[in-house]
Amino acid sequence: MLELEQALETILTAIPAPKTETVSLAESFRRFAAEEITALTNLPPFDNSAVDGYAVRSGDLATASAQNPVSLQLAGRIAAGEHFHGELVAGQCIRIFTGSPVPRGANAVAMQEDTTADPNDPLEIKFLDSVKPWENIRFHGEDIKRGATVMRRGEMLGAAQLGLLAACGVAQVSVGRRPSVALLATGSELKEIAATTRLAPGQIYESNCAALTPLIRVAGGIANIFPIVPDHAEATRAALSRALAECDLVVTCGGVSVGEMDFVKSAFEELGGSLEFWKIAIKPGRPFVFGRLGEKLLFGLPGNPVSAFVTWLLLVRPVLLRWQGAAKVGLPISMGTLAESLSNPDGRRHFIRVSMDASGLVRSAGTQGSHVLSSLAAADGLVDVPPKTTLAPGTKVQVLHWE
């Protein structure tokens, strides 16, 4: 059996070089930059006011106070989006608003709250406080300089990044192409869930596709759910052939162990694929197949729902991200403290389902059997417990999250 890190390295090495495409900024959310992106303008693009108030020469208000107001003549008004073509001179002020361009000649903005208007002369503004040079002014380029790198290759374009790119004048970006993922559940006992579905004796509802489809989409893949594949060699071969022809990656659930009704490995080889490995030293999820057929990749997950979920997170999710050119492919991690012991008497690493409260205390989410979905639904993450190990209460642990 391969160790997890060895298996993941083998898989990531087999991924073809990312292909790119150019999309609009609106279409690029949660995509990955395929090249360095630079700002097309300064941010801010001009000196502007940080407050509503009056553009002034700070020297004019050096002695201003509530007891000794200083009066200036109103010379104009600049709303956001407008521009003042003249120049402010001594003894003058200009009405200005947050985001308005600072006029030539001004070196500060006095806050509106520190002023009062003369009811007998609306063009005379009294100032009740002094201002420092450049107070309440946001300088052009103080956030981002034109030509500066704002996104590096492999970084994900989240909501904040899209806001930054839009402010910097970037309308289109080059991103990694999203992989199409075929999702096949195998097993004659499986039944599609539907409002009118009733189970016959010996049947169970198929649940792996329901859990894995949103995980594929969150990781940037295009999920293609195929019909359930019965436990027959020819049906398995036909389903794999179609999936490999239509999609970049094929993910199967079930049929990868050594039973008489497990046909995924043999069917893949009959189609010309080569199996790289099929056992991983982790729990849950020991029977896991990785195979290659040209640039097409096969991931054979175990049929037990928790095993399928965990192996997808650890071994398939990184592939979808790296396929798109992502620089970081690991699961999100937070630190927690065990509120109770976690024990692993097995000879394989055990990724135990845990819940984590707001204070960072970590507990088992429930029964850890590979068929037990209730504890997976109650979990906030996984804790990697080494073989033959008990982690005592109070131990600091890393919690791997998927949401």
BALOPA-634026 format. One record per residue: x, y, z of N, C-alpha, C, O in turn; residue in one letter. Coordinates in steps of 0.001 Angstrom, whole numbers, plus 500000, padded with zeros to 6 digits. Layout:
// residues N
XYZXYZXYZXYZA;...
***
This chain:
// residues 403
500838498799500000500000500000500000500871501249500000501900501313500673M;500429502245499221501155503513499154500767504417500322499623504395500778L;501716505206500800501400506259501736500671507378500980500847507540499773E;499875508125501686499051509157501061499892510139500255499552510440499111L;500974510640500822501795511645500137502411511083498865502508511786497859E;502827509824498901503405509199497712502358509050496624502625509296495448Q;501157508642497033500076508499496063499722509836495426499542509918494211A;499621510883496240499256512194495711500332512729494780500015513330493754L;501598512519495120502675512969494240502610512253492894502815512870491849E;502326510958492921502198510194491675501076510755490816501222510894489601T;499963511075491449498811511590490709499102512966490129498855513204488946I;499621513871490943499849515242490479500881515294489362500811516160488490L;501835514376489384502843514322488330502223513950486990502742514323485938T;501113513217487026500484512736485801499558513751485147499082513524484035A;499297514862485818498353515843485282498987516583484107500121517049484220I;498283516700482984498844517456481853498950518938482186498297519435483103P;499782519628481426499955521067481636498615521780481482497847521454480577A;498320522755482357497022523444482292496812524130480951497721524752480400P;495597524003480441495195524735479248494472525999479703493826526009480751K;494583527056478917494053528345479352492959528843478422492816528389477287T;492193529792478943491177530474478150490993531872478724491262532107479902E;490536532791477894490298534161478327488811534353478560487987534048477697T;488478534867479747487078535079480100486906536487480637487874537148481013V;485662536936480666485371538245481242485554538179482746485537537101483340S;485728539336483353485899539388484802484694538762485508484847538085486524L;483491538995484960482285538458485584482257536932485569481608536317486415A;482952536321484618482956534856484499484135534209485223484275532986485196E;484966534994485856486218534463486387486185534117487875487210533727488434S;485038534251488524484955533984489966485371532554490284484880531601489679F;486284532417491244486824531138491709487610530399490625487848529196490741R;488011531111489577488937530544488591490356530894489038490551531611490020R;491352530372488297492738530568488695493498531312487599493444530944486426F;494201532355488001494935533186487047495985532354486324496784531662486955A;495976532425485003496929531663484201498196532443483920499155531901483370A;498207533707484294499377534540484091499336535693485087498317535946485729E;500444536371485198500511537542486078499584538627485545499554538887484342E;498827539261486440497906540328486042498402541639486644498674541718487842I;498516542668485801499014543962486270497919545020486179496999544916485369T;498037546034487023497057547117487055497185547996485825498291548350485416A;496052548344485241496042549197484056495918550667484408495999551523483527L;495720550977485695495604552357486132496068552460487576496146551453488279T;496373553667488018496651553876489432495375553687490236494273553910489734N;495531553277491484494385553136492361494705553832493685495599553380494400L;494010554907494033493037555646493218493695556282491984494906556501491973P;492908556575490956493484557156489739493780558643489860494427559209488978P;493321559296490936493593560719491154493490561007492647492888560236493394F;494081562121493079493927562540494473492449562828494720491824563552493945D;491884562269495790490462562504496044490187562631497534491012562274498375N;489015563146497831488654563422499215488197562155499935487478561336499363S;488613561998501188488192560866502008486918561172502783486356560278503416A;486452562423502746485283562830503527484452563838502736484898564374501721V;483244564080503221482461565224502746482960566464503481483150566437504697D;483170567541502742483657568750503399484054569820502407483343570088501439G;485219570438502665485680571547501836487175571404501555487975571190502465Y;487533571526500276488942571554499901489493572929500267488895573957499947A;490655572930500951491224574186501443492744574162501302493351573139500987V;493334575339501551494776575440501772494964575405503282494442576265503992R;495706574417503780495798574220505232496312575458505955495923575724507093S;497189576216505293497729577420505923496659578453506237496806579229507181G;495568578472505444494492579427505683493774579163507000493162580068507567D;493847577917507494493099577543508696494016577284509887493613576632510850L;495233577786509828496212577499510892495719577944512263496059577320513269A;494924579012512322494489579549513625493022579246513923492481579728514918T;492377578456513072490938578230513230490639577405514470491354576453514784A;489572577780515175489089577035516333487629577398516535487104578303515888S;486975576670517452485564576960517720485409578360518305484406579031518060A;486394578797519073486340580127519679486787581217518706486440582387518863Q;487562580815517701488108581780516750487940581246515324488926580867514692N;486695581211514807486459580666513467487169581492512400487362582700512537P;487553580789511327488158581452510175487192581332509005486688580243508730V;486932582420508324485999582423507195486746582352505877487762583022505689S;486228581521504950486761581434503585485603581587502603484457581262502912L;485926582083501427484918582278500393484742580999499574485713580393499120Q;483475580602499396483168579409498613483377579703497134482721580581496572L;484297578965496501484645579238495096484082578215494114484270578350492905A;483397577201494619482866576197493696482425574938494426482452574854495654G;482024573978493630481505572719494167481937571586493238481809571689492018R;482449570510493824482879569358493023482176568103493548482504567604494624I;481226567610492794480588566341493154481451565192492632482295565383491757A;481226563996493185481947562824492684481649562652491200480494562710490778A;482688562443490425482534562307488982482739563599488224482813563596486995G;482833564727488958483073566020488325484540566417488488485300565758489197E;484924567510487815486309567976487871486306569498487902485563570142487161H;487146570069488771487257571521488887488409571993488003489545571549488172F;488123572876487076489125573250486076490030574394486537491098574609485965H;489616575108487541490442576213488003491433575776489072491758574597489208G;491902576772489827492868576496490895492448577247492144492102578427492086E;492482576558493268492123577174494535493210578154494955494396577829494902L;492811579354495372493784580355495801493532580680497274492511580291497841V;494459581385497871494361581743499295493044582436499579492595583277498801A;492421582077500705491172582695501126489937582025500568488816582438500866G;490131580992499759488993580309499141488851578882499676489784578313500242Q;487654578325499477487393576897499709486466576397498625485793577177497951C;486439575099498469485574574484497463484817573336498118485404572465498760I;483487573357497938482665572257498471483066570958497765483193570918496541R;483266569891498564483771568646498001483115567479498726482670567618499865I;483058566332498061482399565153498624483339563958498587484346563972497879F;483010562931499348483847561727499379484033561179497964483061560914497257T;485284561016497568485599560517496232485781561590495188486211561296494072G;485463562838495523485630563921494552487112564225494337487899564132495279S;487508564590493109488906564970492868489280566224493656488502567174493738P;490472566212494228490958567382494953491442568406493932492251568075493066V;490956569650494021491341570649493013492793571111493179493373571004494259P;493358571618492101494703572185492155494726573339493147493791574137493209R;495789573417493912495926574486494901495524574070496297495968574681497269G;494690573039496426494259572571497744495241571527498258495782570743497477A;495476571512499586496353570500500165495740569858501409496439569228502203N;494412570029501569493720569391502689492223569479502439491749570259501613A;491490568643503187490027568713503150489535568837504583489816567983505424V;488804569901504849488205570097506167486862569377506212486063569477505280A;486621568659507290485381567903507411484189568838507538484278569897508159M;483080568436506944481865569244506989481433569523508426480908570595508729Q;481663568530509325481254568690510723481991569835511430481531570333512458E;483139570248510871483932571307511495483694572664510848484529573564510944D;482547572804510189482252574062509498480833574505509810480018573734510317T;480562575748509500479200576277509579479055577357508514480007578078508215T;477868577462507950477636578467506914477043579729507538476305579663508521A;477377580875506950476819582151507397475431582292506772475326582356505547D;474363582342507571473011582419506994472783583674506161471912583695505292P;473558584714506423473392585960505666474224585987504387473995586815503505N;475198585071504294476064585033503117476430583583502827477409583088503384D;475676582878501969475918581455501705477282581182501077477718580031501040P;477954582198500592479271581996499998480391582140501034481564581986500695L;480042582432502290481045582527503348480925581308504256479878581079504860E;481996580531504349482013579324505170482942579560506346484091579964506167I;482441579304507557483251579480508762483835578118509170483117577120509222K;485118578091509452485819576866509819486174576904511298486769577868511780F;485797575828512023485910575780513474487108574985513955487284574791515158L;487936574522513025489108573736513427490156573829512315489829574038511146D;491400573670512703492489573673511725492600572291511078492011571320511553S;493357572224509998493645570933509349495134570869509052495792571884508822V;495651569623509066497053569420508735497215569315507222496275568938506523K;498402569644506711498624569451505271498329568007504860498794567062505496P;497562567856503803497189566580503189496205565762504029495980564583503756W;495623566389505047494635565683505864493376565385505030492901566230504272E;492855564165505192491618563697504534491740563637503010490742563743502296N;492975563464502518493183563293501076493735561898500816494677561453501472I;493129561219499846493613559912499402494398560137498108493861560666497135R;495661559734498104496556560076496994496465559065495852496260557870496065F;496624559579494644496567558696493487497717557682493571498865558038493841H;497374556413493332498364555351493358498795554910494735499697554079494847G;498183555437495809498638555041497148498280553591497450498945552961498272E;497258553049496816496880551645497005497643550767496010498368549853496403D;497469551056494718498124550277493658498689551246492620498015552191492210I;499935551000492197500534551789491120500256551121489776500238549895489669K;500045551930488776499857551393487424501052550524487035502205550919487212R;500757549327486499501803548388486111502216547430487211502975546492486966G;501715547659488444502059546767489547501328545433489401500227545377488853A;501942544371489890501312543054489849500218542986490910500469543222492091T;498999542660490474497882542560491416497419541119491615496752540822492606V;497758540222490695497462538792490847498620538003490251499141538341489188M;499010536953490951500073536102490444499492534830489841498378534418490165R;500257534234488977499813533006488325499494531946489383500268531728490315R;498352531299489221497954530237490130497095530693491284496581529855492026G;496916532004491468496074532502492558494606532446492154494259532655490992E;493746532157493138492320532075492867491685533460492857492021534317493674M;490774533664491930490093534936491800488804534892492623487757534465492135L;488896535335493865487732535416494724487024536743494562487396537554493714G;485994536969495383485197538184495254486043539439495483485912540413494741A;486905539427496499487738540602496776488721540857495637488983542005495278A;489262539775495071490208539926493965489514540506492730490097541319492013Q;488271540089492483487541540639491334487283542132491531487354542910490580L;486984542526492768486805543948493037488073544735492777488025545827492211G;489210544187493188490489544859492956490779544966491463491182546026490984L;490577543878490725490863543891489288489968544888488563490423545606487673L;488697544928488946487784545883488313488241547318488582488232548154487679A;488636547598489816489095548949490156490359549314489394490602550489489120A;491165548316489051492415548553488318492217548545486807493187548624486053C;490959548448486358490673548551484931490799547258484145490816547288482914G;490888546104484839491047544821484155489667544261483823488876543999484729V;489368544075482542488052543599482114488055542121481746487018541463481837A;489207541586481330489314540181480934490560539578481561491557540267481774Q;490495538283481855491640537608482448491830536248481789490881535631481304V;493072535804481787493404534457481300493393533521482492494076533761483488S;492616532454482388492459531511483494492665530084482996492617529812481796V;492895529175483952493016527773483603491666527195483222490642527537483813G;491672526312482225490419525682481795489903524737482866490684524042483516R;488611524711483047487987523827484031487889522410483477487527522238482313R;488201521384484280488091520004483780486652519506483832485894519846484740P;486294518705482854485008518016482889485204516690483618486147515950483337S;484315516401484547484464515238485419483254514329485268482125514739485536V;483494513090484838482437512082484777482324511425486144483328511023486732A;481114511319486642480863510722487953479975509498487761478821509617487351L;480524508316488061479817507056487859479707506305489180480719506014489818L;478499505995489585478275505122490735478024503713490214477205503512489317A;478730502739490778478562501357490343477928500530491460478186500755492643T;477092499566491059476475498666492040475037498346491671474211499246491518G;474742497063491530473384496644491164472386496914492272471178496914492033S;472874497144493480471978497407494606471531498856494687470674499192495505E;472102499725493848471833501156493956470567501564493221470235501013492171L;469877502523493780468648503046493184468719504557493166469085505181494162K;468365505152492018468335506612491932467273507160492879466186506595493003E;467600508263493543466637508881494439465654509722493630466067510488492759I;464393509590493903463344510363493241462115510347494135461990509508495027A;461199511296493880460019511415494738459187510144494729458535509820495722A;459205509420493613458369508215493489459160506933493692458611505840493549T;460450507051494025461295505866494152460945505081495414460805505652496496T;460808503785495262460627502885496397461683501804496295461981501309495208R;462246501440497435463311500449497444462747499032497477461848498717498257L;463298498191496614463004496763496665463921496128497704464923496731498089A;463599494932498159464486494254499113465917494168498579466138493768497436P;466879494544499411468283494487499014468804495732498339470002495818498068G;467942496714498051468367497934497385468657499044498403468131499035499516Q;469509500005497995469771501211498777469776502407497826470007502263496625I;469519503576498381469568504782497560471018505156497277471872505066498159Y;471291505575496048472630506036495673472843507429496264472042508332496022E;473917507610497038474151508894497718475504509520497389475713510704497651S;476423508743496818477759509295496571477734510454495579478430511452495761N;476930510314494535476885511396493536476308512673494142476737513773493796C;475336512531495043474753513712495682475792514462496506475780515692496549A;476692513727497160477723514363497988478875514892497155479389515976497433A;479291514146496138480494514517495388480242515605494350481148516381494044L;479037515677493805478764516671492756479019518099493236479713518844492544T;478487518515494396478809519891494835480278520096495153480800521197494976P;480963519039495628482396519172495896483170519373494593484130520142494552L;482759518693493545483389518881492228483188520311491749484122520943491254I;481989520812491893481686522158491413482436523220492205482945524181491628R;482508523053493532483236524014494365484710524033493999485354525079494076V;485250522885493600486659522812493207486884523268491772488014523231491285A;485835523694491092485989524233489746485728523258488627485816523631487458G;485403522000488954485139521018487910483736521143487340482844521716487966G;483555520602486154482235520540485511481731519116485695482218518191485046I;480757518943486577480290517604486940479320517055485895478374517730485487A;479570515838485479478691515123484558478296513802485220479111512885485323N;477052513711485663476596512520486372476065511511485366475130511800484619I;476668510319485350476257509250484454475262508328485165475194508320486394F;474494507555484397473565506609485020474308505575485867475473505261485623P;473597505059486868474166504018487715474600502827486852473889502414485936I;475776502290487163476327501167486392476105499873487182476608499745488298V;475362498914486622475169497650487333476453496833487382477390497084486624P;476486495863488271477677495036488449477785493977487355477606492785487607D;478079494429486139478304493545484995479528494046484247479705495252484073H;480362493132483810481613493513483157481368494360481921482028495383481738A;480442493959481074480204494677479825479619496063480094480003497039479449E;478680496148481057478086497447481379479145498393481938479140499585481629A;480041497871482751481111498696483322482045499191482229482437500358482217T;482399498300481313483300498670480222482655499732479331483313500695478937R;481370499558479015480675500513478146480564501881478816480753502910478167A;480259501891480108480129503169480818481465503890480894481530505105480702A;482535503145481175483859503762481234484277504287479866484858505368479766L;483990503540478828484365503966477474483701505291477121484342506196476587S;482431505394477417481719506636477130482245507785477980482449508891477479R;482463507523479261482935508576480164484312509085479756484560510291479771A;485203508176479395486548508570478974486518509364477680487348510249477472L;485571509055476813485462509770475540484921511183475729485276512093474979A;484060511368476735483361512639476881483997513596477889483763514803477826E;484801513066478820485274513900479926486782513801480108487421512869479621C;487339514778480818488774514788481114489126513787482205490111513056482097D;488322513760483242488564512905484397487343512024484621486208512444484395L;487591510802485066486500509883485379486632509472486837487677508985487269V;485562509674487583485516509288488994484425508245489154483254508512488882V;484814507053489598483848505996489864483736505780491361484673506058492109T;482587505284491792482356504950493198481948503484493278480917503080492739C;482777502694493961482495501273494088483139500461492984483569501005491967G;483202499144493190483695498239492158485190498224491987485675497837490924G;485968498643493024487423498727492869488171497803493825489398497854493905V;487437496960494549488114496059495481488444494744494777488708494742493575S;488432493644495494488851492361494923487711491366494835487940490180494602V;486475491838495019485339490935494956485028490484493541485522491050492566G;484193489444493448483830488902492140483017489883491313482955489759490090E;482388490862491970481543491808491264482217493178491102481548494165490794M;483522493237491307484265494490491147484949494503489787485940493802489584D;484420495302488846484862495227487451485591496488486951486029496519485802F;485724497505487777486268498778487286487707498622486799488048499088485712V;488549497971487597489968497862487225490145497076485929490867497509485031K;489494495935485833489661495100484628489073495778483403489649495699482319S;487918496454483559487306497138482422488200498259481913488321498453480704A;488821498993482814489707500084482423490917499545481658491317500119480645F;491488498470482128492636497874481434492240497343480069493015497451479118E;491057496775479955490589496271478653490404497404477651490487497182476443E;490157498603478135490012499764477257491356500394476906491406501387476180L;492441499823477414493770500322477093494404501149478186495521501638478016G;493714501318479314494259502110480407495277501340481221495292500109481217G;496125502071481916497117501449482798496825501872484237496564503042484515S;496876500889485151496628501151486555497942501490487237498887500702487190L;498013502656487871499218503096488552499290502522489968500363502115490413E;498173502485490672498112501863492002496641501701492376495763502268491726F;496378500924493430494985500779493855494814500538495352493728500142495776W;495830500759496157495676500674497604496417501831498269497556502141497922K;495739502468499239496311503592499966496276503258501457495300502696501953I;497337503606502158497436503280503587496729504326504440497339504970505294A;495409504487504188494614505401505003493292504732505353492888503743504743I;492647505295506336491331504833506751490478506067507036490901506961507769K;489277506116506457488688505185505501489246505410504100489722506500503784P;489185504371503259489540504565501861490697503769501321491352504219500381G;490984502596501877492128501835501373491992501467499897492942501696499148R;490858500904499428490774500567498003490513501814497157489383502295497085P;491541502323496533491444503519495706492291503296494464493479502987494561F;491676503454493297492359503182492032492739504482491346491936505412491262V;493963504539490859494378505625489967494918505014488693495811504167488726F;494360505457487543494803504938486256494890506032485218494335507118485384G;495603505727484133495806506696483053495502506063481711495797504892481470R;494902506871480840494685506476479457494964507718478615494080508548478404L;496218507839478131496630509079477498496601510199478531497199510080479601G;495902511289478208495759512386479163494505512240480020494240513079480882E;493736511183479788492541510930480593492945510195481870493783509295481844K;492330510597482992492677510034484283491459509374484917490343509888484840L;491697508227485542490652507495486239490919507503487734492040507254488178L;489876507794488508489943507726489962488830506806490431487651507155490361F;489207505641490904488233504680491388488104504778492896488973504303493627G;487026505391493368486802505572494796486090504353495372485392503635494655L;486269504126496664485504503047497302484009503345497238483603504488497027P;483196502308497422481753502488497373481163503011498662480153503714498636G;481781502678499812481251503197501070481273504723501046482278505321500662N;480170505360501453480040506809501229481088507665501928481558508643501346P;481468507329503152482479508132503833483845507919503195484623508863503062V;484141506686502800485411506398502123485508507167500819486559507721500496S;484405507203500061484400507949498800484621509435499060485384510088498348A;483956509961500072484047511382500409485473511763500801486020512747500303F;486073510970501702487400511296502213488469511144501136489343512002501014V;488415510069500353489429509892499304489284510956498222490278511372497627T;488061511398497963487904512486496998488598513738497516489324514401496774W;488378514062498787488987515262499357490510515209499310491163516195498966L;491068514056499656492517513946499809493253513712498496494407514117498357L;492603513063497529493336512610496347492770513087495011493483513063494008L;491521513515494970490942513963493696490766515473493671491029516111492651V;490327516046494771490188517504494820491476518217494406491407519165493625R;492667517793494905493896518485494469494117518417492959494710519324492375P;493642517346492330493819517197490884493008518243490136493505518866489198V;491753518437490552490915519428489883491525520823489990491482521602489038L;492089521129491150492691522447491335493961522602490506494138523614489827L;494842521609490556496086521703489805495816521692488304496537522341487547R;494794520970487862494400520945486445494138522359485943494427522679484789W;493595523197486806493277524581486445494434525538486693494316526742486468Q;495570524982487164496738525818487386496842526406488768497627527331488979G;496070525899489730496106526437491089497473526219491718498070525149491594A;497955527259492398499246527143493083499109526363494389500032525653494788A;497959526492495056497719525808496318496590524797496137495518525146495642K;496824523557496534495819522518496302495394521812497593494559520909497549V;495947522204498728495606521556499985494261522009500516493743523054500122G;493697521205501425492445521569502073492677522732503046493773522874503588L;491660523555503269491780524597504298492013523967505664491422522935505982P;492865524580506466493243524038507769493017525089508850493300526270508651I;492503524646509997492460525493511180492998524701512364492948523471512371S;493505525399513348494031524742514534492954524650515602492178525583515812M;492923523504516271491973523290517349492627522549518499493779522124518412G;491876522403519573492341521698520764491373520573521087490166520800521175T;491889519363521264491021518226521547490330518397522901490971518652523921L;489010518249522879488236518260524114488104516853524686487690516674525831A;488458515863523882488416514459524283489483513723523492490000514249522506E;489813512526523909490857511774523206490337511259521871489151510970521716S;491251511150520911490973510506519618491948509337519494493162509515519592L;491409508157519280492244506957519277492198506262517928491138506151517311S;493354505796517476493468505029516239494295503769516498495523503819516430N;493642502639516794494385501407517037494832500720515759495576499741515817P;494390501216514596494676500574513314496118500839512882496785501733513404D;496578500048511924497917500223511370497980501241510247499050501481509688G;496830501851509905496792502898508878496408504228509518495735504249510548R;496828505326508918496384506636509364494868506703509274494276506219508309R;494246507296510268492792507396510296492392508865510252492754509643511135H;491649509234509225491134510589509116489763510608509798488742510259509205F;489779511024511051488603510933511910487724512169511719488208513300511705I;486427511924511574485459513008511458485295513688512815485073513031513833R;485409515010512810485323515758514059484407516960513900484167517441512793V;483904517433515029483198518711515080484059519699515867484823519310516751S;483925520949515538484759521984516157483859523147516544483154523694515695M;483874523535517834482999524625518254483687525978518063484832526055517616D;482965527031518411483454528388518151484711528714518931485483529582518525A;484931528026520053486124528274520860487326527449520411488411527567520981S;487131526595519365488230525794518849488364524433519490489346523737519233G;487401524020520325487448522691520930486964521660519923485949521860519256L;487697520555519817487454519532518795487025518236519465487631517789520439V;485961517639518922485443516370519423485127515453518257484932515909517131R;485077514161518534484616513213517522483188513560517126482365513906517974S;482900513466515834481557513778515341480607512602515491479421512724515181A;481110511457515965480240510294516147480915509025515687482138508977515553G;480125507999515444480630506699515005481427506850513722481009507554512802T;482580506183513661483527506415512571483509505349511477484423505320510653Q;482519504484511438482448503487510382482372504123509004481804505204508851G;482940503464508000483003504046506656481643504122505967481513504733504907S;480635503504506570479284503548506023478396504547506759477241504745506381H;478930505183507817478111506019508698478106507464508199479070508205508392V;477015507845507560476910509194507011476501510225508055476781511410507878L;475851509814509131475372510784510117476533511535510760476426512737510999S;477639510850511044478782511532511647479501512417510634480110513416511017S;479442512070509348480014512940508326479200514227508229479758515318508116L;477871514085508274477015515264508202477181516156509429476986517368509345A;477542515561510570477730516336511799479127516922511919479397517707512828A;480014516547511011481425516940511124481695518300510505481024518724509564A;482700518974511062483219520214510484484525519972509738484975520829508977D;485141518801509953486420518532509319486960517175509710486260516345510289G;488230516970509376488919515705509624490196515973510413490853516998510229L;490537515032511298491822515072511989492588513812511619492069512702511738V;493826513990511169494706512897510750495377512313511991496273512929512567D;494934511112512402495500510458513581496435509347513123495995508442512415V;497714509385513503498684508376513054498317506964513517497521506805514442P;498896505931512874498624504552513273499025504293514721499991504859515233P;498246503413515369498561502964516731498791504146517679499739504151518464K;497913505141517592498123506370518357496838506809519039495749506687518479T;496979507316520247495881507990520930496310509416521240497326509642521897T;495535510362520764495799511772521036494992512180522264493770512033522286L;495668512685523272495042512988524556494282514309524507494583515163523673A;493294514489525397492625515792525512493649516897525755494615516712526496P;493427518040525126494355519158525242495375519215524133496082520213523996G;495472518139523318496416518125522200495988519131521128494814519195520760T;496944519911520633496680520817519521496660520001518223497585519233517959K;495619520164517423495475519387516193495124520298515019494554521374515198V;495474519847513826495062520497512601493748519875512138493632518653512042Q;492775520709511855491483520238511354491406520580509879491525521743509494V;491207519557509053491070519732507611489612519973507280488747519178507646L;489337521061506594487940521432506276487669521260504780488586521327503961H;486415521041504442486031520976503029485014522056502677484666522212501506W;484533522802503665483592523898503398484040525120504191483398526168504124E;
***
